[in-house]
């Protein structure tokens, strides 16, 4: 978890929109069972790909404006941002390899 950035309204622009690396963002909430299943996968990706991408999490309960801005209707949703733009999205729990390929395709 130490490689995963806690994203919020205050650091969103700096950490995601102005990032010089692609950013993998996990939209989640504490009450969401599937989100808890995805969390260790996100942590593993942060560990494996941390030198190539940033990995962050947005608690949609605490940051509803970010969730609304990106049309999050179901969680977990994982989005990949590059140059401040969404370049790929996956909804629901995904296998680690699918998410890893999603990132590698945009490096």
C-alpha beads as a LAMMPS data file, in Angstrom:
LAMMPS data file: protein, C-alpha beads

107 atoms
106 bonds

1 atom types
1 bond types

-500.0 500.0 xlo xhi
-500.0 500.0 ylo yhi
-500.0 500.0 zlo zhi

Masses

1 110.0

Atoms # bond

1 1 1 0.000 0.000 0.000
2 1 1 2.986 2.331 0.482
3 1 1 3.330 2.581 -3.327
4 1 1 -0.336 3.547 -3.771
5 1 1 -1.192 7.247 -3.593
6 1 1 -4.373 8.255 -1.761
7 1 1 -5.970 10.596 -4.299
8 1 1 -8.409 13.354 -3.364
9 1 1 -9.748 16.735 -4.475
10 1 1 -6.611 18.488 -3.183
11 1 1 -3.967 16.423 -4.996
12 1 1 -5.912 15.202 -8.077
13 1 1 -4.615 17.826 -10.495
14 1 1 -0.986 17.506 -9.404
15 1 1 -0.862 13.705 -9.072
16 1 1 -3.089 12.671 -12.011
17 1 1 -3.753 15.437 -14.520
18 1 1 -0.220 16.883 -14.466
19 1 1 1.637 13.596 -14.016
20 1 1 4.603 12.915 -16.300
21 1 1 3.805 9.169 -16.039
22 1 1 0.591 7.278 -16.771
23 1 1 -1.602 6.980 -13.653
24 1 1 -3.671 3.901 -12.797
25 1 1 -6.595 5.015 -10.620
26 1 1 -8.798 2.667 -8.579
27 1 1 -12.199 4.178 -7.724
28 1 1 -13.444 2.387 -4.594
29 1 1 -15.366 2.713 -1.314
30 1 1 -14.829 1.040 2.088
31 1 1 -18.249 -0.686 2.051
32 1 1 -17.671 -2.263 -1.389
33 1 1 -16.883 -5.997 -1.181
34 1 1 -15.511 -6.319 -4.738
35 1 1 -13.305 -3.270 -4.054
36 1 1 -11.714 -5.153 -1.163
37 1 1 -11.040 -8.088 -3.517
38 1 1 -9.337 -5.768 -6.002
39 1 1 -7.205 -3.918 -3.411
40 1 1 -4.376 -6.503 -3.163
41 1 1 -4.174 -6.655 -6.974
42 1 1 -3.799 -2.858 -7.124
43 1 1 -1.090 -3.057 -4.441
44 1 1 0.781 -5.738 -6.417
45 1 1 0.610 -3.672 -9.608
46 1 1 1.953 -0.644 -7.740
47 1 1 4.842 -2.784 -6.498
48 1 1 5.612 -4.274 -9.928
49 1 1 5.051 -1.219 -12.140
50 1 1 5.799 1.603 -9.732
51 1 1 8.802 2.871 -11.676
52 1 1 6.764 3.145 -14.915
53 1 1 3.375 4.380 -13.631
54 1 1 1.767 5.995 -10.635
55 1 1 -0.939 4.005 -8.896
56 1 1 -3.603 5.729 -6.848
57 1 1 -6.959 5.158 -5.182
58 1 1 -9.975 7.466 -4.951
59 1 1 -12.488 6.859 -2.173
60 1 1 -15.693 7.778 -4.013
61 1 1 -17.563 8.433 -0.751
62 1 1 -15.008 11.043 0.320
63 1 1 -14.416 12.494 -3.178
64 1 1 -17.786 12.454 -4.950
65 1 1 -16.879 15.312 -7.304
66 1 1 -14.057 13.315 -8.878
67 1 1 -16.349 10.300 -9.282
68 1 1 -19.054 12.461 -10.876
69 1 1 -16.552 14.191 -13.190
70 1 1 -15.483 10.819 -14.634
71 1 1 -18.943 9.243 -14.734
72 1 1 -18.254 6.523 -12.183
73 1 1 -21.493 4.539 -11.922
74 1 1 -20.137 1.277 -10.500
75 1 1 -17.202 0.436 -8.291
76 1 1 -14.609 -0.785 -8.441
77 1 1 -13.721 1.087 -11.613
78 1 1 -10.101 1.300 -12.707
79 1 1 -9.078 4.059 -15.107
80 1 1 -5.751 4.687 -16.763
81 1 1 -4.835 8.333 -17.290
82 1 1 -2.110 9.504 -19.650
83 1 1 -1.321 13.185 -20.164
84 1 1 -4.358 14.031 -18.045
85 1 1 -6.781 12.081 -20.243
86 1 1 -8.564 8.765 -19.650
87 1 1 -7.081 6.253 -22.096
88 1 1 -8.622 3.024 -20.758
89 1 1 -11.259 1.887 -18.253
90 1 1 -12.201 -1.405 -16.620
91 1 1 -15.284 -1.871 -14.440
92 1 1 -15.500 -4.568 -11.778
93 1 1 -12.856 -6.855 -10.336
94 1 1 -10.289 -7.659 -13.019
95 1 1 -7.499 -10.222 -13.089
96 1 1 -4.084 -8.730 -12.413
97 1 1 -2.811 -9.649 -15.895
98 1 1 -5.663 -7.761 -17.599
99 1 1 -4.878 -4.599 -15.638
100 1 1 -1.152 -5.039 -16.194
101 1 1 -1.647 -5.353 -19.968
102 1 1 -3.903 -2.283 -19.877
103 1 1 -1.019 -0.294 -18.368
104 1 1 1.739 -1.771 -20.544
105 1 1 -0.230 -0.981 -23.705
106 1 1 0.049 2.746 -22.914
107 1 1 3.703 3.028 -21.892

Bonds

1 1 1 2
2 1 2 3
3 1 3 4
4 1 4 5
5 1 5 6
6 1 6 7
7 1 7 8
8 1 8 9
9 1 9 10
10 1 10 11
11 1 11 12
12 1 12 13
13 1 13 14
14 1 14 15
15 1 15 16
16 1 16 17
17 1 17 18
18 1 18 19
19 1 19 20
20 1 20 21
21 1 21 22
22 1 22 23
23 1 23 24
24 1 24 25
25 1 25 26
26 1 26 27
27 1 27 28
28 1 28 29
29 1 29 30
30 1 30 31
31 1 31 32
32 1 32 33
33 1 33 34
34 1 34 35
35 1 35 36
36 1 36 37
37 1 37 38
38 1 38 39
39 1 39 40
40 1 40 41
41 1 41 42
42 1 42 43
43 1 43 44
44 1 44 45
45 1 45 46
46 1 46 47
47 1 47 48
48 1 48 49
49 1 49 50
50 1 50 51
51 1 51 52
52 1 52 53
53 1 53 54
54 1 54 55
55 1 55 56
56 1 56 57
57 1 57 58
58 1 58 59
59 1 59 60
60 1 60 61
61 1 61 62
62 1 62 63
63 1 63 64
64 1 64 65
65 1 65 66
66 1 66 67
67 1 67 68
68 1 68 69
69 1 69 70
70 1 70 71
71 1 71 72
72 1 72 73
73 1 73 74
74 1 74 75
75 1 75 76
76 1 76 77
77 1 77 78
78 1 78 79
79 1 79 80
80 1 80 81
81 1 81 82
82 1 82 83
83 1 83 84
84 1 84 85
85 1 85 86
86 1 86 87
87 1 87 88
88 1 88 89
89 1 89 90
90 1 90 91
91 1 91 92
92 1 92 93
93 1 93 94
94 1 94 95
95 1 95 96
96 1 96 97
97 1 97 98
98 1 98 99
99 1 99 100
100 1 100 101
101 1 101 102
102 1 102 103
103 1 103 104
104 1 104 105
105 1 105 106
106 1 106 107
